[in-house]
Amino acid sequence: MEATLTRPSSKILPSLGVILAAGGFLLLGWFAFLWFDPGPAPYQYRLVEEGGIEKFPKLELGAWPDLKLTKQEIHVEGMEEAIAAAYIARRGNSKPVMIGWENHVGEPMIFLDSKLSELSILAPAISKHMPKDAAILAWWDTSRQIQLLTGLDPVFTTQLNEPLIMPMVWKPRMESILKYERDFWGAPPTEDEQRKFQRFADALSSEPKEGVEILRELVGGREGYVVVHIADIYKLGLMRPDSIGVAYKDFPVKGSGDVHGLNAMVKRWEEDNKFTAHTVHGFSQNIMRAYFLTDDKSTKTLLAQMLPMTTSLILDFEPLQMVYKEGGYLVYKIPSAQPSNN
């Protein structure tokens, strides 16, 4: 599927693509019902399986034998098939954390698809090499995963639900969805954490010099690191559409030998739509998702220059120091502020 976050209407994505992918006129009628009849959250999590790590070998969580895991299917009113599956972990009596998500419809819904094998390599590296008292900044969902798997305390540790990834016709139920999500995960944010996360989004959507100053403000003088993922560009585009324009398209691949064909298709799509840059990420064996920046202004944002876009030089990026990369994840160290000449 494909979608573009255009200014100023980008916050309504995704919409029609879901309808076409998931059931035609019947689903269209269901969406219309939701639009004119606001009520509770239009979907529910349903437990389908639970157990220890041995019951979910494909999640590659062997390094954390004490985790309790569940698989939940996400069902919506009037549809028999689940629209997504969530893999959720917790340790002891701690709050549940989403560690894996699989969308079954053609558009991202609620969360983005993830590749857990990347996280299972990233977390031990952070545990081994990052100072225990370091301040870790990452998108709130990544932050909660890092906290669960490393025992460290990132700046964000609650279920912030920013942005809400949903079709336009769910907008009238936004408050119900927010309440349902916070009740389900049991980790509501404080006003201070919400404010800090908005500042984090401001930093990533600013030009690098200004953005790094905001990052320093957030770590408060501590040794600081930033963990980003390629998919964060999509989430930032939803939150800050006036600062960064983002589009994406999924491309089928036939295997690792199909690299040249994939590159040609992505480049052609970029040229046909007059986009300015792109990067790709494979979240499954058969699908590569390409994220595009829609204009020159977007390429100058801090996050765009931290990611392996075709217009960025991550190894030579001076405002931050890249210290680690695994799959779609990149880890940067925030340099201390230079002393003033005055």
N, C-alpha and C positions, 0 to 999 in steps of 0.2 A: 504494500500500500504506500501511498504518498500523501504528504500534507505540507502546507506552507504556513508559517507564522508570519503573516503580513501585518503591517501597521495600518490602521489601528485596530483591526478586527481579529487579531491573532488569538485572543483569549477564548474564542468559541471553538477552537479545534480540540478534539476531532468531532465530526458530525456525520455528514452524508456518507463518508467512506464506511463507517460502521454499519449503517443501514444496508448498503449494497452488499457488504460482505456477510452479513449475519442473518439474512432471512427475508429480504424483499419487502413486499407490501404489508405482510403481516407484522413485521417488526416496525415498519413505518407507522402503522396504526398504533402500535404500542408506544412508540416515542411520542406521538401526538397526544395520546392519553396522558402521559406524564407531564407534558407541557401545560395542558389545560387543567390538570388536577394535581396540584402540588400536595405532597403528603410525606410519608416517611422515606427513608433512603430507598432507592429503587432496586437495591441488590442486597444480598446477604451472604455472609461467609458460612459455609457448611462443612463441618468436619467429616472427612472421608477416610482418614488413616492417621494413626499415631504410633509412636514407639521410639526406640533409641536409634543411634546412628546406623546400627546393623540393618535396620529395616529400610533405610534410605541410602543404599550404597552409591547411587548416582550423584548424590550431593557432595561426595568427597569430603566428609567431615570427620575422618578417622582421627585427626589430631585432637578432637574435642569429645572424648567418649562420655562425658557427663551430661551432654546436651539432651534435652527432651524435645522431640520433633513432632510436628503435626503437618498434615497436608489438608488444606482447606480449598474447596471449590467455591467459586463466586457465581451465584445464580441471580438472575434478574427476573422480575415479574413477567409472567406470560411466556417465558422461554424454557424449554425442557433442558437444553444443553447448557453447560457452564460456559461463561464467557472468559474465565481465567482460572488459574490454579495458583495458590500461594503456599510456599513452604516456610514454616514458622518455627523458630527455635527459642528455647529459654533454658536458663540454668537455675535449678532449685525453684524458689518462689519469685524469681525476678519477672519483670514484665515481658510479654512475648515480643519477639523481634522478627520482622520479615527478612528472610535471607535469600529467597528465590521466588521469582514470579514468572509465570508463563501466560501470556495473552493468547486466547483462542479465537479472537476476532481480528479483523484487519487493521485496527487502529489501537494505539496504546490506550489502556483503560485503567485508571486508578494508580497503578505503578507501571514502570517500564520493564520490559523483558530484561532478565539478567543472566549472566554466565557465572555460576557459582564457583567453577574451577579457578577463576581469576581471584576471587575473594579468598579462597582457601590457600592461595599462595601469598597473597598480599598480607594477610593478618599475621602469620608467623614472622614475616620480614619486619613488620612494624614492631612486633614484640621484641625481636632480637636487637634491632638497631636504633630504635627511637628512645630517647631519654624518658624515664618514667614520669618526670615532672614536666614534660613538654606540653605545650598547648597545641592541640590538633584541631584544625578547621577542616570540615568536609560537609558535603550536603547532608542534611539531617538523617536520611535513611542510611547512607554510608557510615555516618558517625555512630549510629546505634549498632550497626554490625561490627564496627571496630571495637566498640566498648564490650560487646558480648564476647568476641573471640580473643581479645587481648587483655581484658581487665583494666585497660587504660581509660581515662576520663576525657573524652573530647569536649569541646566547647558546647556542642549540641547533643543532648542525650534523650530528648523526648520526641513524641510523634507530632511533628509540626504541620504535616499535611500541606506543604507548600511546594509546588502548586498543586491544586486539585486537578487531576487529569481526567476529564470527563467530556462527553458529548454536550453540545449546546443545549439539547432538550432536557438535560439534567439540571441546568442552571437554577430553575425555580426551587429545586430541592437542595440547594447548596448547604443551607444551614442544617438540614436533616442529615445530609451526608457527613458533614463535619462532626456532628454529635455522634453519629453511628461509628465513625472511624475512631474517635477519641474514646468512646465507651469500649469498643472492641479491643483496642490496644492498651488501654488503661494507663497511658502515659501522657496526660495533658500538659502542654507547655505553660511556663510562666510568662507574664508580660515581658519580663526582661529578656528571656530567651527568644521570644518572638521578635523583639526589637533588634537583638543582636543578629538574628538570622536575616532580617531585612537589610541590615548593614553589610552582611556577608554578600548578599545578592547585589547590593550597590557596588561593592568592591569588584566583584567579578564582571560587572557590566560597565565599569568605568575604564578609562584609559589606564595603562599599567602604572604610571607614576602615582596617580591619585588612588588607584585600587590598592596598591601595596601599602600606602599610608593607612588606609582603612583596616587592612589586615593587621598591621602593627597595633592599631588602636584596639582591635578585638582580642589580641593575645596579651595585651596589658604588660608588656615588658618581659614576658617569659620567652624562652626559646620556642619558636613557633614553626609549625609545619602545615602545609595545605595538601590535602588529598583530593584530587579531582578525577572524574571519570568522563569519558567521551560523551556519554548520554546526558551529562549535566548541561551540555549546551542546549539541548531541547528544553529541559526544565527551566533554564534561565530565560530562554526565549518566551516561554509562557508567562514568566513573572515580570520580565522587563522588555516588553515588545517595542517600546519606544527607543530602547538603547541597542538592541541586538535583534536582527531578523534572521530566523532559522527556518529551514525546510528539511524534510527528510524523504527518503524513498527506500523501500526494501527491494533488494535485487536477489533473485535466486542464483545459487552457485552449484556447480556440479562436482566440486571437489577442490583440493588444493592446487590442482593443475589448471584451474580456470582463472588464474589471476589476471592474465592479459585481457581476456574477454571482459572480465568485471571492470577493470580499469577503463577500458574503452567505453563501456556503457555508462559508467558514472561520469566520465568527462563529457560525453555527448549530452547527457541530461543537464549537466551544469551549463554547457554552452547554449543549449536550446532554451533554457529558462533565464539566461543572462545572470546566473548566480556568480559569486566572486571567489568562493573557496569551498573546499569540502574535506571531510575525513570519513573513514569507514570503520565499522566495528561489526564483527561477526558474533552474534549472540546465540547462534545455533549452527549445526553442520551445514544446513542448506540455505541459510539466509544471511546476507550481509546488509546491514543498514548503513546507508550513506546520509550524513548530515551535511547540509549546505548552509553557507552564509549568503544572505540575499543582497548585500551591498557592501561598499568599501568601509563604511562607518563601522559595521559589525566586526570586520577583521581587526580593528584597532582596539577592541575590548580586551581586558586582562585575560578572561577565560579563553577567548579565541586564540590568544598568543601562547597560552599554557598548553593547549592541546595540539596534536599533530595534524593541524590543518595544512592545506597546500600553500598557505601564505605565511606560515609561522616557522620559526627556527628554534625548537625547544631546547636543543643542546647549547645554543648560544644566547639564550634568553637571560639578559642581565638583571632585570628587576628582582627575579627570584632564581634560586639555584635548584635545578632538578637533581634529585638524589636517588630516585628509584622509578622504575616503570615495569608494570606487569599487565599484559593485555591492554584493556581499556583504561587502566588506572595509571596515574602519574602522581608522584609525591615530590613536593617542592619544599625547600627550607626558606623561611622568611629571613632575609638578612637583617641584622640590627641596623637601626637608623644611624646614618653617618653623622658625626659630630658637626655642629654648626661652625662656620668660620668666625662667627661672632662670639 
